[in-house]
Amino acid sequence: MVTEVKNTTFDEFLEFPCSFNFKVVGVAHDDLVPQVIATLQKHADANDYSPSIKPSSKGTYHSVTVVVTVTSKAHIELLYTELGKLELVRYVM
């Protein structure tokens, strides 16, 4: 079950719009990166996303870092929630 991300304090520390790093840790599967990018493109401008992918030491998980231009606190919260809903995703940071 995914907990909806809300009532954060991002707006106290950021000026919008701004670039924001999303780090997604998920199962090492060929579909992980395409699913993460598709979710981001669905809810943010379709820019040139250049994910950085780092495998875990045992190769079981991948860490995918993507920089996204966000427009508001609600936008960040939406992206955290939507990324967390992906079946292959374990954590969103």
PDB file of N, CA, C and O in Angstrom:
ATOM      1  N   MET A   1       0.837  -1.182   0.000  1.00  0.00           N
ATOM      2  CA  MET A   1       0.000   0.000   0.000  1.00  0.00           C
ATOM      3  C   MET A   1       0.878   1.240   0.000  1.00  0.00           C
ATOM      4  O   MET A   1       1.836   1.329   0.767  1.00  0.00           O
ATOM      5  N   VAL A   2       0.554   2.189  -0.852  1.00  0.00           N
ATOM      6  CA  VAL A   2       1.321   3.411  -0.979  1.00  0.00           C
ATOM      7  C   VAL A   2       0.694   4.495  -0.116  1.00  0.00           C
ATOM      8  O   VAL A   2      -0.513   4.731  -0.162  1.00  0.00           O
ATOM      9  N   THR A   3       1.536   5.144   0.667  1.00  0.00           N
ATOM     10  CA  THR A   3       1.078   6.271   1.475  1.00  0.00           C
ATOM     11  C   THR A   3       1.215   7.538   0.649  1.00  0.00           C
ATOM     12  O   THR A   3       2.280   7.806   0.093  1.00  0.00           O
ATOM     13  N   GLU A   4       0.153   8.312   0.567  1.00  0.00           N
ATOM     14  CA  GLU A   4       0.193   9.554  -0.184  1.00  0.00           C
ATOM     15  C   GLU A   4       1.096  10.549   0.531  1.00  0.00           C
ATOM     16  O   GLU A   4       0.989  10.749   1.741  1.00  0.00           O
ATOM     17  N   VAL A   5       1.990  11.169  -0.237  1.00  0.00           N
ATOM     18  CA  VAL A   5       2.894  12.168   0.325  1.00  0.00           C
ATOM     19  C   VAL A   5       2.172  13.504   0.311  1.00  0.00           C
ATOM     20  O   VAL A   5       1.736  13.972  -0.741  1.00  0.00           O
ATOM     21  N   LYS A   6       2.045  14.125   1.499  1.00  0.00           N
ATOM     22  CA  LYS A   6       1.395  15.427   1.575  1.00  0.00           C
ATOM     23  C   LYS A   6       1.855  16.160   2.823  1.00  0.00           C
ATOM     24  O   LYS A   6       2.487  15.576   3.704  1.00  0.00           O
ATOM     25  N   ASN A   7       1.538  17.424   2.888  1.00  0.00           N
ATOM     26  CA  ASN A   7       1.886  18.283   4.020  1.00  0.00           C
ATOM     27  C   ASN A   7       3.383  18.325   4.291  1.00  0.00           C
ATOM     28  O   ASN A   7       3.809  18.286   5.445  1.00  0.00           O
ATOM     29  N   THR A   8       4.180  18.403   3.235  1.00  0.00           N
ATOM     30  CA  THR A   8       5.624  18.533   3.373  1.00  0.00           C
ATOM     31  C   THR A   8       5.988  20.005   3.560  1.00  0.00           C
ATOM     32  O   THR A   8       5.118  20.874   3.494  1.00  0.00           O
ATOM     33  N   THR A   9       7.253  20.280   3.789  1.00  0.00           N
ATOM     34  CA  THR A   9       7.705  21.663   3.973  1.00  0.00           C
ATOM     35  C   THR A   9       8.603  22.119   2.829  1.00  0.00           C
ATOM     36  O   THR A   9       9.406  23.036   3.002  1.00  0.00           O
ATOM     37  N   PHE A  10       8.476  21.489   1.664  1.00  0.00           N
ATOM     38  CA  PHE A  10       9.311  21.863   0.525  1.00  0.00           C
ATOM     39  C   PHE A  10       9.194  23.347   0.192  1.00  0.00           C
ATOM     40  O   PHE A  10      10.186  23.983  -0.165  1.00  0.00           O
ATOM     41  N   ASP A  11       8.002  23.895   0.306  1.00  0.00           N
ATOM     42  CA  ASP A  11       7.790  25.298  -0.062  1.00  0.00           C
ATOM     43  C   ASP A  11       8.529  26.267   0.855  1.00  0.00           C
ATOM     44  O   ASP A  11       8.728  27.426   0.490  1.00  0.00           O
ATOM     45  N   GLU A  12       8.934  25.820   2.022  1.00  0.00           N
ATOM     46  CA  GLU A  12       9.684  26.679   2.943  1.00  0.00           C
ATOM     47  C   GLU A  12      11.152  26.789   2.548  1.00  0.00           C
ATOM     48  O   GLU A  12      11.835  27.724   2.965  1.00  0.00           O
ATOM     49  N   PHE A  13      11.644  25.842   1.746  1.00  0.00           N
ATOM     50  CA  PHE A  13      13.059  25.793   1.422  1.00  0.00           C
ATOM     51  C   PHE A  13      13.385  26.006  -0.051  1.00  0.00           C
ATOM     52  O   PHE A  13      14.545  26.229  -0.398  1.00  0.00           O
ATOM     53  N   LEU A  14      12.390  25.941  -0.915  1.00  0.00           N
ATOM     54  CA  LEU A  14      12.625  26.024  -2.353  1.00  0.00           C
ATOM     55  C   LEU A  14      11.876  27.194  -2.971  1.00  0.00           C
ATOM     56  O   LEU A  14      10.818  27.598  -2.488  1.00  0.00           O
ATOM     57  N   GLU A  15      12.435  27.728  -4.038  1.00  0.00           N
ATOM     58  CA  GLU A  15      11.738  28.720  -4.855  1.00  0.00           C
ATOM     59  C   GLU A  15      11.361  28.035  -6.156  1.00  0.00           C
ATOM     60  O   GLU A  15      12.209  27.442  -6.823  1.00  0.00           O
ATOM     61  N   PHE A  16      10.101  28.116  -6.510  1.00  0.00           N
ATOM     62  CA  PHE A  16       9.599  27.417  -7.693  1.00  0.00           C
ATOM     63  C   PHE A  16       9.493  28.358  -8.874  1.00  0.00           C
ATOM     64  O   PHE A  16       9.249  29.551  -8.691  1.00  0.00           O
ATOM     65  N   PRO A  17       9.672  27.843 -10.088  1.00  0.00           N
ATOM     66  CA  PRO A  17      10.069  26.482 -10.453  1.00  0.00           C
ATOM     67  C   PRO A  17      11.553  26.266 -10.159  1.00  0.00           C
ATOM     68  O   PRO A  17      12.336  27.214 -10.116  1.00  0.00           O
ATOM     69  N   CYS A  18      11.920  25.009  -9.958  1.00  0.00           N
ATOM     70  CA  CYS A  18      13.317  24.669  -9.696  1.00  0.00           C
ATOM     71  C   CYS A  18      13.593  23.228 -10.118  1.00  0.00           C
ATOM     72  O   CYS A  18      12.673  22.442 -10.345  1.00  0.00           O
ATOM     73  N   SER A  19      14.869  22.906 -10.217  1.00  0.00           N
ATOM     74  CA  SER A  19      15.271  21.529 -10.507  1.00  0.00           C
ATOM     75  C   SER A  19      15.256  20.751  -9.204  1.00  0.00           C
ATOM     76  O   SER A  19      15.657  21.264  -8.160  1.00  0.00           O
ATOM     77  N   PHE A  20      14.791  19.510  -9.269  1.00  0.00           N
ATOM     78  CA  PHE A  20      14.663  18.687  -8.074  1.00  0.00           C
ATOM     79  C   PHE A  20      15.109  17.274  -8.411  1.00  0.00           C
ATOM     80  O   PHE A  20      14.674  16.708  -9.414  1.00  0.00           O
ATOM     81  N   ASN A  21      15.969  16.704  -7.587  1.00  0.00           N
ATOM     82  CA  ASN A  21      16.448  15.334  -7.797  1.00  0.00           C
ATOM     83  C   ASN A  21      15.495  14.334  -7.158  1.00  0.00           C
ATOM     84  O   ASN A  21      15.159  14.446  -5.979  1.00  0.00           O
ATOM     85  N   PHE A  22      15.070  13.372  -7.934  1.00  0.00           N
ATOM     86  CA  PHE A  22      14.297  12.243  -7.417  1.00  0.00           C
ATOM     87  C   PHE A  22      15.191  11.019  -7.499  1.00  0.00           C
ATOM     88  O   PHE A  22      15.742  10.714  -8.556  1.00  0.00           O
ATOM     89  N   LYS A  23      15.334  10.318  -6.383  1.00  0.00           N
ATOM     90  CA  LYS A  23      16.105   9.086  -6.355  1.00  0.00           C
ATOM     91  C   LYS A  23      15.124   7.959  -6.076  1.00  0.00           C
ATOM     92  O   LYS A  23      14.455   7.934  -5.043  1.00  0.00           O
ATOM     93  N   VAL A  24      15.054   7.037  -7.009  1.00  0.00           N
ATOM     94  CA  VAL A  24      14.113   5.927  -6.927  1.00  0.00           C
ATOM     95  C   VAL A  24      14.899   4.633  -6.809  1.00  0.00           C
ATOM     96  O   VAL A  24      15.747   4.338  -7.652  1.00  0.00           O
ATOM     97  N   VAL A  25      14.622   3.861  -5.767  1.00  0.00           N
ATOM     98  CA  VAL A  25      15.270   2.565  -5.592  1.00  0.00           C
ATOM     99  C   VAL A  25      14.230   1.495  -5.897  1.00  0.00           C
ATOM    100  O   VAL A  25      13.144   1.479  -5.317  1.00  0.00           O
ATOM    101  N   GLY A  26      14.581   0.607  -6.813  1.00  0.00           N
ATOM    102  CA  GLY A  26      13.640  -0.427  -7.211  1.00  0.00           C
ATOM    103  C   GLY A  26      14.337  -1.713  -7.606  1.00  0.00           C
ATOM    104  O   GLY A  26      15.565  -1.795  -7.648  1.00  0.00           O
ATOM    105  N   VAL A  27      13.530  -2.702  -7.891  1.00  0.00           N
ATOM    106  CA  VAL A  27      14.020  -4.012  -8.306  1.00  0.00           C
ATOM    107  C   VAL A  27      14.785  -3.865  -9.619  1.00  0.00           C
ATOM    108  O   VAL A  27      14.354  -3.150 -10.523  1.00  0.00           O
ATOM    109  N   ALA A  28      15.923  -4.549  -9.712  1.00  0.00           N
ATOM    110  CA  ALA A  28      16.739  -4.516 -10.928  1.00  0.00           C
ATOM    111  C   ALA A  28      15.997  -5.258 -12.030  1.00  0.00           C
ATOM    112  O   ALA A  28      16.110  -6.477 -12.156  1.00  0.00           O
ATOM    113  N   HIS A  29      15.242  -4.518 -12.823  1.00  0.00           N
ATOM    114  CA  HIS A  29      14.431  -5.092 -13.900  1.00  0.00           C
ATOM    115  C   HIS A  29      14.519  -4.148 -15.089  1.00  0.00           C
ATOM    116  O   HIS A  29      14.652  -2.936 -14.921  1.00  0.00           O
ATOM    117  N   ASP A  30      14.443  -4.711 -16.295  1.00  0.00           N
ATOM    118  CA  ASP A  30      14.537  -3.889 -17.513  1.00  0.00           C
ATOM    119  C   ASP A  30      13.456  -2.819 -17.594  1.00  0.00           C
ATOM    120  O   ASP A  30      13.655  -1.802 -18.259  1.00  0.00           O
ATOM    121  N   ASP A  31      12.326  -3.018 -16.941  1.00  0.00           N
ATOM    122  CA  ASP A  31      11.214  -2.070 -17.024  1.00  0.00           C
ATOM    123  C   ASP A  31      11.284  -0.936 -16.007  1.00  0.00           C
ATOM    124  O   ASP A  31      10.501   0.010 -16.096  1.00  0.00           O
ATOM    125  N   LEU A  32      12.202  -1.005 -15.041  1.00  0.00           N
ATOM    126  CA  LEU A  32      12.241   0.004 -13.982  1.00  0.00           C
ATOM    127  C   LEU A  32      12.450   1.412 -14.528  1.00  0.00           C
ATOM    128  O   LEU A  32      11.643   2.302 -14.260  1.00  0.00           O
ATOM    129  N   VAL A  33      13.511   1.624 -15.281  1.00  0.00           N
ATOM    130  CA  VAL A  33      13.814   2.971 -15.784  1.00  0.00           C
ATOM    131  C   VAL A  33      12.724   3.473 -16.723  1.00  0.00           C
ATOM    132  O   VAL A  33      12.297   4.617 -16.567  1.00  0.00           O
ATOM    133  N   PRO A  34      12.245   2.689 -17.690  1.00  0.00           N
ATOM    134  CA  PRO A  34      11.165   3.182 -18.547  1.00  0.00           C
ATOM    135  C   PRO A  34       9.897   3.552 -17.769  1.00  0.00           C
ATOM    136  O   PRO A  34       9.223   4.523 -18.111  1.00  0.00           O
ATOM    137  N   GLN A  35       9.573   2.785 -16.732  1.00  0.00           N
ATOM    138  CA  GLN A  35       8.386   3.107 -15.933  1.00  0.00           C
ATOM    139  C   GLN A  35       8.576   4.408 -15.157  1.00  0.00           C
ATOM    140  O   GLN A  35       7.657   5.223 -15.076  1.00  0.00           O
ATOM    141  N   VAL A  36       9.756   4.602 -14.593  1.00  0.00           N
ATOM    142  CA  VAL A  36      10.043   5.837 -13.854  1.00  0.00           C
ATOM    143  C   VAL A  36       9.955   7.039 -14.793  1.00  0.00           C
ATOM    144  O   VAL A  36       9.317   8.039 -14.463  1.00  0.00           O
ATOM    145  N   ILE A  37      10.587   6.948 -15.951  1.00  0.00           N
ATOM    146  CA  ILE A  37      10.571   8.058 -16.918  1.00  0.00           C
ATOM    147  C   ILE A  37       9.155   8.316 -17.415  1.00  0.00           C
ATOM    148  O   ILE A  37       8.750   9.473 -17.527  1.00  0.00           O
ATOM    149  N   ALA A  38       8.397   7.276 -17.712  1.00  0.00           N
ATOM    150  CA  ALA A  38       7.013   7.449 -18.191  1.00  0.00           C
ATOM    151  C   ALA A  38       6.159   8.148 -17.139  1.00  0.00           C
ATOM    152  O   ALA A  38       5.339   9.003 -17.474  1.00  0.00           O
ATOM    153  N   THR A  39       6.342   7.793 -15.874  1.00  0.00           N
ATOM    154  CA  THR A  39       5.585   8.426 -14.794  1.00  0.00           C
ATOM    155  C   THR A  39       5.954   9.891 -14.678  1.00  0.00           C
ATOM    156  O   THR A  39       5.080  10.743 -14.520  1.00  0.00           O
ATOM    157  N   LEU A  40       7.240  10.191 -14.754  1.00  0.00           N
ATOM    158  CA  LEU A  40       7.674  11.588 -14.675  1.00  0.00           C
ATOM    159  C   LEU A  40       7.156  12.396 -15.861  1.00  0.00           C
ATOM    160  O   LEU A  40       6.721  13.534 -15.684  1.00  0.00           O
ATOM    161  N   GLN A  41       7.194  11.831 -17.058  1.00  0.00           N
ATOM    162  CA  GLN A  41       6.708  12.535 -18.241  1.00  0.00           C
ATOM    163  C   GLN A  41       5.204  12.766 -18.196  1.00  0.00           C
ATOM    164  O   GLN A  41       4.701  13.742 -18.753  1.00  0.00           O
ATOM    165  N   LYS A  42       4.499  11.874 -17.542  1.00  0.00           N
ATOM    166  CA  LYS A  42       3.045  12.019 -17.422  1.00  0.00           C
ATOM    167  C   LYS A  42       2.674  13.217 -16.553  1.00  0.00           C
ATOM    168  O   LYS A  42       1.653  13.864 -16.784  1.00  0.00           O
ATOM    169  N   HIS A  43       3.508  13.512 -15.551  1.00  0.00           N
ATOM    170  CA  HIS A  43       3.168  14.547 -14.573  1.00  0.00           C
ATOM    171  C   HIS A  43       4.079  15.768 -14.621  1.00  0.00           C
ATOM    172  O   HIS A  43       3.884  16.709 -13.852  1.00  0.00           O
ATOM    173  N   ALA A  44       5.061  15.772 -15.501  1.00  0.00           N
ATOM    174  CA  ALA A  44       5.959  16.913 -15.627  1.00  0.00           C
ATOM    175  C   ALA A  44       6.223  17.148 -17.113  1.00  0.00           C
ATOM    176  O   ALA A  44       5.904  16.298 -17.944  1.00  0.00           O
ATOM    177  N   ASP A  45       6.803  18.295 -17.444  1.00  0.00           N
ATOM    178  CA  ASP A  45       7.105  18.581 -18.842  1.00  0.00           C
ATOM    179  C   ASP A  45       8.025  17.514 -19.404  1.00  0.00           C
ATOM    180  O   ASP A  45       8.953  17.063 -18.733  1.00  0.00           O
ATOM    181  N   ALA A  46       7.763  17.117 -20.629  1.00  0.00           N
ATOM    182  CA  ALA A  46       8.542  16.055 -21.272  1.00  0.00           C
ATOM    183  C   ALA A  46       9.879  16.612 -21.736  1.00  0.00           C
ATOM    184  O   ALA A  46      10.057  16.884 -22.923  1.00  0.00           O
ATOM    185  N   ASN A  47      10.807  16.782 -20.826  1.00  0.00           N
ATOM    186  CA  ASN A  47      12.153  17.252 -21.140  1.00  0.00           C
ATOM    187  C   ASN A  47      13.056  16.068 -21.424  1.00  0.00           C
ATOM    188  O   ASN A  47      12.615  14.919 -21.447  1.00  0.00           O
ATOM    189  N   ASP A  48      14.308  16.364 -21.637  1.00  0.00           N
ATOM    190  CA  ASP A  48      15.286  15.315 -21.861  1.00  0.00           C
ATOM    191  C   ASP A  48      15.731  14.767 -20.511  1.00  0.00           C
ATOM    192  O   ASP A  48      16.690  15.264 -19.922  1.00  0.00           O
ATOM    193  N   TYR A  49      15.042  13.750 -20.023  1.00  0.00           N
ATOM    194  CA  TYR A  49      15.407  13.136 -18.751  1.00  0.00           C
ATOM    195  C   TYR A  49      16.621  12.254 -18.981  1.00  0.00           C
ATOM    196  O   TYR A  49      16.620  11.392 -19.859  1.00  0.00           O
ATOM    197  N   SER A  50      17.639  12.473 -18.197  1.00  0.00           N
ATOM    198  CA  SER A  50      18.858  11.673 -18.293  1.00  0.00           C
ATOM    199  C   SER A  50      19.073  10.969 -16.959  1.00  0.00           C
ATOM    200  O   SER A  50      19.760  11.492 -16.081  1.00  0.00           O
ATOM    201  N   PRO A  51      18.488   9.788 -16.808  1.00  0.00           N
ATOM    202  CA  PRO A  51      18.609   9.094 -15.531  1.00  0.00           C
ATOM    203  C   PRO A  51      20.023   8.577 -15.292  1.00  0.00           C
ATOM    204  O   PRO A  51      20.720   8.156 -16.216  1.00  0.00           O
ATOM    205  N   SER A  52      20.417   8.623 -14.044  1.00  0.00           N
ATOM    206  CA  SER A  52      21.666   8.027 -13.609  1.00  0.00           C
ATOM    207  C   SER A  52      21.285   6.732 -12.901  1.00  0.00           C
ATOM    208  O   SER A  52      20.471   6.746 -11.977  1.00  0.00           O
ATOM    209  N   ILE A  53      21.865   5.619 -13.326  1.00  0.00           N
ATOM    210  CA  ILE A  53      21.477   4.316 -12.787  1.00  0.00           C
ATOM    211  C   ILE A  53      22.680   3.684 -12.100  1.00  0.00           C
ATOM    212  O   ILE A  53      23.765   3.582 -12.671  1.00  0.00           O
ATOM    213  N   LYS A  54      22.455   3.260 -10.852  1.00  0.00           N
ATOM    214  CA  LYS A  54      23.527   2.621 -10.086  1.00  0.00           C
ATOM    215  C   LYS A  54      22.991   1.312  -9.509  1.00  0.00           C
ATOM    216  O   LYS A  54      22.025   1.322  -8.747  1.00  0.00           O
ATOM    217  N   PRO A  55      23.613   0.187  -9.868  1.00  0.00           N
ATOM    218  CA  PRO A  55      23.163  -1.100  -9.324  1.00  0.00           C
ATOM    219  C   PRO A  55      23.650  -1.283  -7.884  1.00  0.00           C
ATOM    220  O   PRO A  55      24.676  -0.732  -7.487  1.00  0.00           O
ATOM    221  N   SER A  56      22.900  -2.061  -7.117  1.00  0.00           N
ATOM    222  CA  SER A  56      23.322  -2.401  -5.752  1.00  0.00           C
ATOM    223  C   SER A  56      24.504  -3.363  -5.824  1.00  0.00           C
ATOM    224  O   SER A  56      24.801  -3.903  -6.890  1.00  0.00           O
ATOM    225  N   SER A  57      25.171  -3.576  -4.708  1.00  0.00           N
ATOM    226  CA  SER A  57      26.362  -4.431  -4.701  1.00  0.00           C
ATOM    227  C   SER A  57      26.064  -5.864  -5.144  1.00  0.00           C
ATOM    228  O   SER A  57      26.906  -6.506  -5.773  1.00  0.00           O
ATOM    229  N   LYS A  58      24.877  -6.365  -4.820  1.00  0.00           N
ATOM    230  CA  LYS A  58      24.493  -7.716  -5.228  1.00  0.00           C
ATOM    231  C   LYS A  58      23.732  -7.737  -6.546  1.00  0.00           C
ATOM    232  O   LYS A  58      23.446  -8.809  -7.080  1.00  0.00           O
ATOM    233  N   GLY A  59      23.400  -6.556  -7.077  1.00  0.00           N
ATOM    234  CA  GLY A  59      22.687  -6.474  -8.337  1.00  0.00           C
ATOM    235  C   GLY A  59      21.192  -6.708  -8.243  1.00  0.00           C
ATOM    236  O   GLY A  59      20.517  -6.827  -9.265  1.00  0.00           O
ATOM    237  N   THR A  60      20.669  -6.775  -7.028  1.00  0.00           N
ATOM    238  CA  THR A  60      19.244  -7.033  -6.826  1.00  0.00           C
ATOM    239  C   THR A  60      18.397  -5.789  -7.081  1.00  0.00           C
ATOM    240  O   THR A  60      17.260  -5.890  -7.544  1.00  0.00           O
ATOM    241  N   TYR A  61      18.950  -4.625  -6.780  1.00  0.00           N
ATOM    242  CA  TYR A  61      18.226  -3.357  -6.907  1.00  0.00           C
ATOM    243  C   TYR A  61      19.016  -2.379  -7.753  1.00  0.00           C
ATOM    244  O   TYR A  61      20.231  -2.500  -7.913  1.00  0.00           O
ATOM    245  N   HIS A  62      18.293  -1.405  -8.293  1.00  0.00           N
ATOM    246  CA  HIS A  62      18.910  -0.293  -9.004  1.00  0.00           C
ATOM    247  C   HIS A  62      18.444   1.001  -8.366  1.00  0.00           C
ATOM    248  O   HIS A  62      17.292   1.134  -7.954  1.00  0.00           O
ATOM    249  N   SER A  63      19.360   1.946  -8.294  1.00  0.00           N
ATOM    250  CA  SER A  63      19.035   3.293  -7.838  1.00  0.00           C
ATOM    251  C   SER A  63      19.001   4.171  -9.088  1.00  0.00           C
ATOM    252  O   SER A  63      19.988   4.259  -9.818  1.00  0.00           O
ATOM    253  N   VAL A  64      17.867   4.817  -9.328  1.00  0.00           N
ATOM    254  CA  VAL A  64      17.686   5.654 -10.506  1.00  0.00           C
ATOM    255  C   VAL A  64      17.514   7.091 -10.027  1.00  0.00           C
ATOM    256  O   VAL A  64      16.567   7.396  -9.302  1.00  0.00           O
ATOM    257  N   THR A  65      18.421   7.968 -10.429  1.00  0.00           N
ATOM    258  CA  THR A  65      18.338   9.380 -10.066  1.00  0.00           C
ATOM    259  C   THR A  65      17.998  10.184 -11.307  1.00  0.00           C
ATOM    260  O   THR A  65      18.637  10.044 -12.350  1.00  0.00           O
ATOM    261  N   VAL A  66      16.974  11.038 -11.179  1.00  0.00           N
ATOM    262  CA  VAL A  66      16.523  11.858 -12.301  1.00  0.00           C
ATOM    263  C   VAL A  66      16.278  13.276 -11.797  1.00  0.00           C
ATOM    264  O   VAL A  66      15.705  13.471 -10.725  1.00  0.00           O
ATOM    265  N   VAL A  67      16.714  14.261 -12.575  1.00  0.00           N
ATOM    266  CA  VAL A  67      16.468  15.665 -12.244  1.00  0.00           C
ATOM    267  C   VAL A  67      15.231  16.117 -13.011  1.00  0.00           C
ATOM    268  O   VAL A  67      15.137  15.942 -14.226  1.00  0.00           O
ATOM    269  N   VAL A  68      14.282  16.701 -12.279  1.00  0.00           N
ATOM    270  CA  VAL A  68      13.010  17.144 -12.861  1.00  0.00           C
ATOM    271  C   VAL A  68      12.773  18.601 -12.474  1.00  0.00           C
ATOM    272  O   VAL A  68      13.097  19.009 -11.359  1.00  0.00           O
ATOM    273  N   THR A  69      12.211  19.382 -13.387  1.00  0.00           N
ATOM    274  CA  THR A  69      11.804  20.738 -13.048  1.00  0.00           C
ATOM    275  C   THR A  69      10.419  20.668 -12.424  1.00  0.00           C
ATOM    276  O   THR A  69       9.458  20.240 -13.063  1.00  0.00           O
ATOM    277  N   VAL A  70      10.328  21.092 -11.171  1.00  0.00           N
ATOM    278  CA  VAL A  70       9.053  21.067 -10.444  1.00  0.00           C
ATOM    279  C   VAL A  70       8.532  22.494 -10.298  1.00  0.00           C
ATOM    280  O   VAL A  70       9.302  23.453 -10.263  1.00  0.00           O
ATOM    281  N   THR A  71       7.212  22.609 -10.214  1.00  0.00           N
ATOM    282  CA  THR A  71       6.596  23.936 -10.197  1.00  0.00           C
ATOM    283  C   THR A  71       5.986  24.337  -8.862  1.00  0.00           C
ATOM    284  O   THR A  71       5.670  25.508  -8.653  1.00  0.00           O
ATOM    285  N   SER A  72       5.818  23.376  -7.954  1.00  0.00           N
ATOM    286  CA  SER A  72       5.211  23.689  -6.661  1.00  0.00           C
ATOM    287  C   SER A  72       5.420  22.544  -5.677  1.00  0.00           C
ATOM    288  O   SER A  72       5.856  21.453  -6.042  1.00  0.00           O
ATOM    289  N   LYS A  73       5.100  22.824  -4.436  1.00  0.00           N
ATOM    290  CA  LYS A  73       5.147  21.788  -3.400  1.00  0.00           C
ATOM    291  C   LYS A  73       4.206  20.645  -3.767  1.00  0.00           C
ATOM    292  O   LYS A  73       4.566  19.475  -3.638  1.00  0.00           O
ATOM    293  N   ALA A  74       3.012  20.980  -4.222  1.00  0.00           N
ATOM    294  CA  ALA A  74       2.031  19.952  -4.600  1.00  0.00           C
ATOM    295  C   ALA A  74       2.555  19.089  -5.748  1.00  0.00           C
ATOM    296  O   ALA A  74       2.277  17.891  -5.804  1.00  0.00           O
ATOM    297  N   HIS A  75       3.308  19.693  -6.655  1.00  0.00           N
ATOM    298  CA  HIS A  75       3.882  18.969  -7.783  1.00  0.00           C
ATOM    299  C   HIS A  75       4.897  17.932  -7.285  1.00  0.00           C
ATOM    300  O   HIS A  75       4.893  16.795  -7.756  1.00  0.00           O
ATOM    301  N   ILE A  76       5.758  18.308  -6.346  1.00  0.00           N
ATOM    302  CA  ILE A  76       6.733  17.379  -5.768  1.00  0.00           C
ATOM    303  C   ILE A  76       6.006  16.238  -5.068  1.00  0.00           C
ATOM    304  O   ILE A  76       6.352  15.071  -5.254  1.00  0.00           O
ATOM    305  N   GLU A  77       5.009  16.566  -4.271  1.00  0.00           N
ATOM    306  CA  GLU A  77       4.254  15.552  -3.535  1.00  0.00           C
ATOM    307  C   GLU A  77       3.568  14.577  -4.478  1.00  0.00           C
ATOM    308  O   GLU A  77       3.535  13.375  -4.217  1.00  0.00           O
ATOM    309  N   LEU A  78       3.014  15.096  -5.585  1.00  0.00           N
ATOM    310  CA  LEU A  78       2.364  14.243  -6.584  1.00  0.00           C
ATOM    311  C   LEU A  78       3.371  13.273  -7.193  1.00  0.00           C
ATOM    312  O   LEU A  78       3.083  12.084  -7.332  1.00  0.00           O
ATOM    313  N   LEU A  79       4.551  13.776  -7.556  1.00  0.00           N
ATOM    314  CA  LEU A  79       5.560  12.914  -8.173  1.00  0.00           C
ATOM    315  C   LEU A  79       6.046  11.836  -7.202  1.00  0.00           C
ATOM    316  O   LEU A  79       6.218  10.683  -7.597  1.00  0.00           O
ATOM    317  N   TYR A  80       6.270  12.200  -5.934  1.00  0.00           N
ATOM    318  CA  TYR A  80       6.649  11.196  -4.941  1.00  0.00           C
ATOM    319  C   TYR A  80       5.582  10.106  -4.841  1.00  0.00           C
ATOM    320  O   TYR A  80       5.907   8.919  -4.834  1.00  0.00           O
ATOM    321  N   THR A  81       4.332  10.499  -4.764  1.00  0.00           N
ATOM    322  CA  THR A  81       3.234   9.548  -4.621  1.00  0.00           C
ATOM    323  C   THR A  81       3.119   8.649  -5.847  1.00  0.00           C
ATOM    324  O   THR A  81       2.998   7.431  -5.715  1.00  0.00           O
ATOM    325  N   GLU A  82       3.156   9.236  -7.028  1.00  0.00           N
ATOM    326  CA  GLU A  82       2.996   8.458  -8.261  1.00  0.00           C
ATOM    327  C   GLU A  82       4.165   7.503  -8.492  1.00  0.00           C
ATOM    328  O   GLU A  82       3.958   6.371  -8.930  1.00  0.00           O
ATOM    329  N   LEU A  83       5.387   7.941  -8.204  1.00  0.00           N
ATOM    330  CA  LEU A  83       6.538   7.046  -8.338  1.00  0.00           C
ATOM    331  C   LEU A  83       6.444   5.891  -7.343  1.00  0.00           C
ATOM    332  O   LEU A  83       6.816   4.763  -7.664  1.00  0.00           O
ATOM    333  N   GLY A  84       5.955   6.166  -6.152  1.00  0.00           N
ATOM    334  CA  GLY A  84       5.809   5.143  -5.135  1.00  0.00           C
ATOM    335  C   GLY A  84       4.782   4.081  -5.480  1.00  0.00           C
ATOM    336  O   GLY A  84       4.811   2.984  -4.922  1.00  0.00           O
ATOM    337  N   LYS A  85       3.874   4.395  -6.394  1.00  0.00           N
ATOM    338  CA  LYS A  85       2.843   3.445  -6.805  1.00  0.00           C
ATOM    339  C   LYS A  85       3.354   2.385  -7.781  1.00  0.00           C
ATOM    340  O   LYS A  85       2.696   1.365  -7.987  1.00  0.00           O
ATOM    341  N   LEU A  86       4.511   2.614  -8.378  1.00  0.00           N
ATOM    342  CA  LEU A  86       5.046   1.660  -9.346  1.00  0.00           C
ATOM    343  C   LEU A  86       5.413   0.354  -8.650  1.00  0.00           C
ATOM    344  O   LEU A  86       6.031   0.361  -7.586  1.00  0.00           O
ATOM    345  N   GLU A  87       5.037  -0.740  -9.245  1.00  0.00           N
ATOM    346  CA  GLU A  87       5.224  -2.061  -8.638  1.00  0.00           C
ATOM    347  C   GLU A  87       6.686  -2.396  -8.379  1.00  0.00           C
ATOM    348  O   GLU A  87       6.999  -3.032  -7.373  1.00  0.00           O
ATOM    349  N   LEU A  88       7.581  -1.983  -9.259  1.00  0.00           N
ATOM    350  CA  LEU A  88       8.993  -2.314  -9.122  1.00  0.00           C
ATOM    351  C   LEU A  88       9.722  -1.419  -8.114  1.00  0.00           C
ATOM    352  O   LEU A  88      10.837  -1.738  -7.702  1.00  0.00           O
ATOM    353  N   VAL A  89       9.110  -0.312  -7.719  1.00  0.00           N
ATOM    354  CA  VAL A  89       9.746   0.666  -6.846  1.00  0.00           C
ATOM    355  C   VAL A  89       9.616   0.260  -5.386  1.00  0.00           C
ATOM    356  O   VAL A  89       8.551  -0.162  -4.934  1.00  0.00           O
ATOM    357  N   ARG A  90      10.719   0.396  -4.656  1.00  0.00           N
ATOM    358  CA  ARG A  90      10.725   0.102  -3.220  1.00  0.00           C
ATOM    359  C   ARG A  90      10.782   1.372  -2.389  1.00  0.00           C
ATOM    360  O   ARG A  90      10.130   1.457  -1.348  1.00  0.00           O
ATOM    361  N   TYR A  91      11.567   2.381  -2.839  1.00  0.00           N
ATOM    362  CA  TYR A  91      11.707   3.643  -2.106  1.00  0.00           C
ATOM    363  C   TYR A  91      11.817   4.794  -3.087  1.00  0.00           C
ATOM    364  O   TYR A  91      12.348   4.645  -4.187  1.00  0.00           O
ATOM    365  N   VAL A  92      11.303   5.953  -2.669  1.00  0.00           N
ATOM    366  CA  VAL A  92      11.491   7.187  -3.423  1.00  0.00           C
ATOM    367  C   VAL A  92      12.066   8.203  -2.458  1.00  0.00           C
ATOM    368  O   VAL A  92      11.493   8.467  -1.401  1.00  0.00           O
ATOM    369  N   MET A  93      13.198   8.769  -2.828  1.00  0.00           N
ATOM    370  CA  MET A  93      13.873   9.748  -1.957  1.00  0.00           C
ATOM    371  C   MET A  93      14.083  11.040  -2.695  1.00  0.00           C
ATOM    372  O   MET A  93      14.634  11.988  -2.135  1.00  0.00           O
TER     373      MET A  93
END
